[in-house]
Amino acid sequence: MGSKRTLKPIPRTKVKIFRIANRRGFAAICYMNLTEGSSPFKAYCRMQKAVKRMGFCLPDIMVDAAKSLVRKTI
């Protein structure tokens, strides 16, 4: 089978989470990826999967830590 590639760690502060105006839920942006979720935590979890496909890894966080990453409403 194929060899496992090493994932480069990136800090969670690179993820920008914001509330979407005129829609329900939150969005996250990181390294040219955009994900959506009904909560900041779900948007962050989906972002973990998206950046993993690019060869990066985000640290696991708790729900309260995801709320602290929320920037503003767009």
N, CA, C and O atoms as a GROMACS GRO file, in nm:
protein
  296
    1MET      N    1   0.083  -0.118   0.000
    1MET     CA    2   0.000   0.000   0.000
    1MET      C    3   0.088   0.124   0.000
    1MET      O    4   0.210   0.115   0.010
    2GLY      N    5   0.025   0.240  -0.011
    2GLY     CA    6   0.098   0.365  -0.019
    2GLY      C    7   0.160   0.404   0.114
    2GLY      O    8   0.116   0.360   0.221
    3SER      N    9   0.261   0.486   0.106
    3SER     CA   10   0.325   0.533   0.228
    3SER      C   11   0.242   0.645   0.290
    3SER      O   12   0.176   0.722   0.219
    4LYS      N   13   0.246   0.653   0.421
    4LYS     CA   14   0.172   0.759   0.490
    4LYS      C   15   0.252   0.888   0.480
    4LYS      O   16   0.373   0.890   0.502
    5ARG      N   17   0.183   0.995   0.447
    5ARG     CA   18   0.252   1.123   0.441
    5ARG      C   19   0.240   1.191   0.577
    5ARG      O   20   0.141   1.173   0.649
    6THR      N   21   0.340   1.269   0.610
    6THR     CA   22   0.338   1.337   0.738
    6THR      C   23   0.257   1.466   0.723
    6THR      O   24   0.270   1.539   0.625
    7LEU      N   25   0.175   1.492   0.822
    7LEU     CA   26   0.092   1.612   0.822
    7LEU      C   27   0.164   1.724   0.896
    7LEU      O   28   0.220   1.703   1.003
    8LYS      N   29   0.163   1.842   0.838
    8LYS     CA   30   0.227   1.958   0.899
    8LYS      C   31   0.129   2.023   0.996
    8LYS      O   32   0.019   2.060   0.955
    9PRO      N   33   0.167   2.039   1.122
    9PRO     CA   34   0.075   2.102   1.217
    9PRO      C   35   0.064   2.253   1.192
    9PRO      O   36   0.163   2.320   1.162
   10ILE      N   37  -0.057   2.304   1.206
   10ILE     CA   38  -0.080   2.448   1.197
   10ILE      C   39  -0.157   2.490   1.321
   10ILE      O   40  -0.238   2.412   1.372
   11PRO      N   41  -0.136   2.612   1.370
   11PRO     CA   42  -0.206   2.655   1.492
   11PRO      C   43  -0.353   2.683   1.465
   11PRO      O   44  -0.392   2.716   1.353
   12ARG      N   45  -0.433   2.669   1.568
   12ARG     CA   46  -0.577   2.691   1.552
   12ARG      C   47  -0.611   2.837   1.528
   12ARG      O   48  -0.721   2.869   1.484
   13THR      N   49  -0.517   2.926   1.558
   13THR     CA   50  -0.542   3.068   1.536
   13THR      C   51  -0.545   3.104   1.387
   13THR      O   52  -0.589   3.214   1.352
   14LYS      N   53  -0.501   3.015   1.300
   14LYS     CA   54  -0.509   3.038   1.155
   14LYS      C   55  -0.652   3.024   1.104
   14LYS      O   56  -0.682   3.068   0.993
   15VAL      N   57  -0.740   2.962   1.183
   15VAL     CA   58  -0.879   2.941   1.143
   15VAL      C   59  -0.960   3.064   1.183
   15VAL      O   60  -0.959   3.105   1.299
   16LYS      N   61  -1.031   3.121   1.087
   16LYS     CA   62  -1.120   3.234   1.114
   16LYS      C   63  -1.263   3.182   1.109
   16LYS      O   64  -1.309   3.136   1.005
   17ILE      N   65  -1.333   3.190   1.222
   17ILE     CA   66  -1.472   3.146   1.230
   17ILE      C   67  -1.559   3.270   1.245
   17ILE      O   68  -1.529   3.359   1.325
   18PHE      N   69  -1.666   3.275   1.168
   18PHE     CA   70  -1.755   3.390   1.174
   18PHE      C   71  -1.899   3.346   1.152
   18PHE      O   72  -1.926   3.240   1.095
   19ARG      N   73  -1.989   3.430   1.198
   19ARG     CA   74  -2.132   3.404   1.179
   19ARG      C   75  -2.173   3.462   1.044
   19ARG      O   76  -2.136   3.574   1.010
   20ILE      N   77  -2.250   3.385   0.969
   20ILE     CA   78  -2.293   3.428   0.837
   20ILE      C   79  -2.423   3.508   0.849
   20ILE      O   80  -2.520   3.460   0.907
   21ALA      N   81  -2.424   3.628   0.795
   21ALA     CA   82  -2.544   3.711   0.798
   21ALA      C   83  -2.647   3.653   0.701
   21ALA      O   84  -2.612   3.599   0.596
   22ASN      N   85  -2.773   3.665   0.736
   22ASN     CA   86  -2.885   3.618   0.654
   22ASN      C   87  -2.885   3.467   0.633
   22ASN      O   88  -2.951   3.418   0.541
   23ARG      N   89  -2.814   3.394   0.714
   23ARG     CA   90  -2.814   3.248   0.708
   23ARG      C   91  -2.804   3.195   0.849
   23ARG      O   92  -2.769   3.267   0.942
   24ARG      N   93  -2.835   3.069   0.863
   24ARG     CA   94  -2.825   3.006   0.993
   24ARG      C   95  -2.689   2.936   1.002
   24ARG      O   96  -2.655   2.857   0.914
   25GLY      N   97  -2.613   2.963   1.105
   25GLY     CA   98  -2.489   2.891   1.126
   25GLY      C   99  -2.364   2.974   1.117
   25GLY      O  100  -2.368   3.098   1.112
   26PHE      N  101  -2.251   2.904   1.115
   26PHE     CA  102  -2.119   2.964   1.116
   26PHE      C  103  -2.037   2.911   1.000
   26PHE      O  104  -2.068   2.806   0.944
   27ALA      N  105  -1.933   2.984   0.964
   27ALA     CA  106  -1.842   2.942   0.859
   27ALA      C  107  -1.700   2.955   0.912
   27ALA      O  108  -1.672   3.035   1.001
   28ALA      N  109  -1.610   2.874   0.856
   28ALA     CA  110  -1.469   2.878   0.893
   28ALA      C  111  -1.386   2.888   0.766
   28ALA      O  112  -1.415   2.823   0.665
   29ILE      N  113  -1.282   2.970   0.771
   29ILE     CA  114  -1.190   2.987   0.658
   29ILE      C  115  -1.049   2.959   0.708
   29ILE      O  116  -1.008   3.007   0.813
   30CYS      N  117  -0.975   2.880   0.630
   30CYS     CA  118  -0.836   2.851   0.662
   30CYS      C  119  -0.768   2.795   0.538
   30CYS      O  120  -0.815   2.698   0.480
   31TYR      N  121  -0.658   2.856   0.496
   31TYR     CA  122  -0.579   2.807   0.382
   31TYR      C  123  -0.665   2.779   0.260
   31TYR      O  124  -0.658   2.670   0.202
   32MET      N  125  -0.744   2.877   0.219
   32MET     CA  126  -0.826   2.868   0.098
   32MET      C  127  -0.935   2.762   0.106
   32MET      O  128  -0.981   2.714   0.002
   33ASN      N  129  -0.976   2.723   0.225
   33ASN     CA  130  -1.087   2.631   0.245
   33ASN      C  131  -1.198   2.705   0.317
   33ASN      O  132  -1.173   2.786   0.405
   34LEU      N  133  -1.322   2.675   0.279
   34LEU     CA  134  -1.439   2.733   0.344
   34LEU      C  135  -1.530   2.619   0.386
   34LEU      O  136  -1.569   2.536   0.303
   35THR      N  137  -1.565   2.614   0.514
   35THR     CA  138  -1.657   2.513   0.564
   35THR      C  139  -1.768   2.582   0.641
   35THR      O  140  -1.752   2.693   0.691
   36GLU      N  141  -1.882   2.514   0.650
   36GLU     CA  142  -1.997   2.568   0.723
   36GLU      C  143  -2.043   2.466   0.825
   36GLU      O  144  -2.024   2.346   0.808
   37GLY      N  145  -2.104   2.516   0.932
   37GLY     CA  146  -2.159   2.430   1.035
   37GLY      C  147  -2.264   2.505   1.116
   37GLY      O  148  -2.269   2.628   1.114
   38SER      N  149  -2.346   2.430   1.186
   38SER     CA  150  -2.452   2.493   1.265
   38SER      C  151  -2.397   2.557   1.392
   38SER      O  152  -2.465   2.639   1.454
   39SER      N  153  -2.275   2.521   1.432
   39SER     CA  154  -2.210   2.581   1.549
   39SER      C  155  -2.064   2.606   1.514
   39SER      O  156  -2.013   2.551   1.416
   40PRO      N  157  -1.994   2.689   1.593
   40PRO     CA  158  -1.852   2.711   1.566
   40PRO      C  159  -1.771   2.582   1.576
   40PRO      O  160  -1.676   2.562   1.500
   41PHE      N  161  -1.809   2.494   1.668
   41PHE     CA  162  -1.737   2.369   1.686
   41PHE      C  163  -1.751   2.279   1.563
   41PHE      O  164  -1.653   2.218   1.519
   42LYS      N  165  -1.871   2.271   1.507
   42LYS     CA  166  -1.893   2.188   1.388
   42LYS      C  167  -1.818   2.244   1.268
   42LYS      O  168  -1.763   2.168   1.188
   43ALA      N  169  -1.816   2.375   1.254
   43ALA     CA  170  -1.742   2.437   1.144
   43ALA      C  171  -1.592   2.408   1.158
   43ALA      O  172  -1.525   2.383   1.058
   44TYR      N  173  -1.540   2.412   1.281
   44TYR     CA  174  -1.399   2.382   1.306
   44TYR      C  175  -1.368   2.236   1.276
   44TYR      O  176  -1.265   2.206   1.215
   45CYS      N  177  -1.456   2.144   1.318
   45CYS     CA  178  -1.433   2.001   1.293
   45CYS      C  179  -1.431   1.972   1.144
   45CYS      O  180  -1.350   1.890   1.097
   46ARG      N  181  -1.518   2.037   1.070
   46ARG     CA  182  -1.518   2.017   0.924
   46ARG      C  183  -1.393   2.076   0.861
   46ARG      O  184  -1.343   2.025   0.761
   47MET      N  185  -1.342   2.184   0.921
   47MET     CA  186  -1.219   2.243   0.871
   47MET      C  187  -1.100   2.150   0.895
   47MET      O  188  -1.010   2.144   0.812
   48GLN      N  189  -1.101   2.079   1.007
   48GLN     CA  190  -0.994   1.982   1.032
   48GLN      C  191  -0.986   1.880   0.919
   48GLN      O  192  -0.876   1.847   0.874
   49LYS      N  193  -1.099   1.832   0.874
   49LYS     CA  194  -1.102   1.734   0.765
   49LYS      C  195  -1.055   1.797   0.633
   49LYS      O  196  -0.986   1.732   0.554
   50ALA      N  197  -1.094   1.923   0.610
   50ALA     CA  198  -1.057   1.989   0.484
   50ALA      C  199  -0.907   2.013   0.474
   50ALA      O  200  -0.847   1.987   0.370
   51VAL      N  201  -0.845   2.061   0.582
   51VAL     CA  202  -0.700   2.087   0.576
   51VAL      C  203  -0.620   1.958   0.580
   51VAL      O  204  -0.506   1.954   0.533
   52LYS      N  205  -0.678   1.852   0.634
   52LYS     CA  206  -0.608   1.724   0.634
   52LYS      C  207  -0.588   1.673   0.492
   52LYS      O  208  -0.487   1.611   0.461
   53ARG      N  209  -0.685   1.701   0.405
   53ARG     CA  210  -0.672   1.661   0.264
   53ARG      C  211  -0.559   1.737   0.195
   53ARG      O  212  -0.506   1.690   0.094
   54MET      N  213  -0.522   1.853   0.248
   54MET     CA  214  -0.414   1.934   0.190
   54MET      C  215  -0.278   1.902   0.252
   54MET      O  216  -0.177   1.956   0.208
   55GLY      N  217  -0.274   1.816   0.354
   55GLY     CA  218  -0.147   1.780   0.416
   55GLY      C  219  -0.117   1.854   0.544
   55GLY      O  220  -0.002   1.855   0.588
   56PHE      N  221  -0.217   1.915   0.605
   56PHE     CA  222  -0.199   1.987   0.731
   56PHE      C  223  -0.285   1.922   0.838
   56PHE      O  224  -0.375   1.844   0.808
   57CYS      N  225  -0.257   1.954   0.963
   57CYS     CA  226  -0.343   1.905   1.071
   57CYS      C  227  -0.365   2.018   1.172
   57CYS      O  228  -0.274   2.092   1.208
   58LEU      N  229  -0.489   2.028   1.216
   58LEU     CA  230  -0.529   2.124   1.319
   58LEU      C  231  -0.543   2.049   1.451
   58LEU      O  232  -0.584   1.933   1.450
   59PRO      N  233  -0.511   2.113   1.563
   59PRO     CA  234  -0.527   2.045   1.692
   59PRO      C  235  -0.674   2.028   1.729
   59PRO      O  236  -0.759   2.108   1.688
   60ASP      N  237  -0.704   1.925   1.805
   60ASP     CA  238  -0.839   1.906   1.857
   60ASP      C  239  -0.866   2.012   1.963
   60ASP      O  240  -0.777   2.047   2.041
   61ILE      N  241  -0.989   2.063   1.966
   61ILE     CA  242  -1.025   2.163   2.065
   61ILE      C  243  -1.159   2.128   2.127
   61ILE      O  244  -1.233   2.044   2.076
   62MET      N  245  -1.188   2.193   2.238
   62MET     CA  246  -1.316   2.175   2.305
   62MET      C  247  -1.416   2.276   2.249
   62MET      O  248  -1.380   2.369   2.177
   63VAL      N  249  -1.542   2.257   2.284
   63VAL     CA  250  -1.649   2.343   2.232
   63VAL      C  251  -1.627   2.488   2.274
   63VAL      O  252  -1.647   2.579   2.193
   64ASP      N  253  -1.587   2.512   2.397
   64ASP     CA  254  -1.566   2.649   2.445
   64ASP      C  255  -1.452   2.718   2.371
   64ASP      O  256  -1.458   2.839   2.346
   65ALA      N  257  -1.349   2.643   2.335
   65ALA     CA  258  -1.237   2.702   2.262
   65ALA      C  259  -1.280   2.743   2.121
   65ALA      O  260  -1.230   2.842   2.068
   66ALA      N  261  -1.371   2.669   2.062
   66ALA     CA  262  -1.421   2.705   1.929
   66ALA      C  263  -1.500   2.834   1.935
   66ALA      O  264  -1.494   2.915   1.842
   67LYS      N  265  -1.575   2.855   2.042
   67LYS     CA  266  -1.651   2.979   2.057
   67LYS      C  267  -1.558   3.100   2.067
   67LYS      O  268  -1.594   3.209   2.023
   68SER      N  269  -1.440   3.080   2.124
   68SER     CA  270  -1.346   3.192   2.138
   68SER      C  271  -1.283   3.230   2.004
   68SER      O  272  -1.226   3.338   1.992
   69LEU      N  273  -1.291   3.143   1.903
   69LEU     CA  274  -1.234   3.173   1.772
   69LEU      C  275  -1.328   3.254   1.683
   69LEU      O  276  -1.288   3.299   1.576
   70VAL      N  277  -1.454   3.272   1.726
   70VAL     CA  278  -1.552   3.344   1.644
   70VAL      C  279  -1.512   3.491   1.637
   70VAL      O  280  -1.490   3.555   1.739
   71ARG      N  281  -1.503   3.543   1.515
   71ARG     CA  282  -1.457   3.680   1.493
   71ARG      C  283  -1.572   3.780   1.489
   71ARG      O  284  -1.580   3.868   1.575
   72LYS      N  285  -1.660   3.769   1.391
   72LYS     CA  286  -1.765   3.868   1.373
   72LYS      C  287  -1.872   3.812   1.281
   72LYS      O  288  -1.864   3.696   1.239
   73THR      N  289  -1.969   3.892   1.251
   73THR     CA  290  -2.074   3.853   1.157
   73THR      C  291  -2.043   3.911   1.020
   73THR      O  292  -2.009   4.029   1.007
   74ILE      N  293  -2.055   3.828   0.918
   74ILE     CA  294  -2.031   3.874   0.780
   74ILE      C  295  -2.157   3.851   0.700
   74ILE      O  296  -2.162   3.882   0.581
   0.00000   0.00000   0.00000
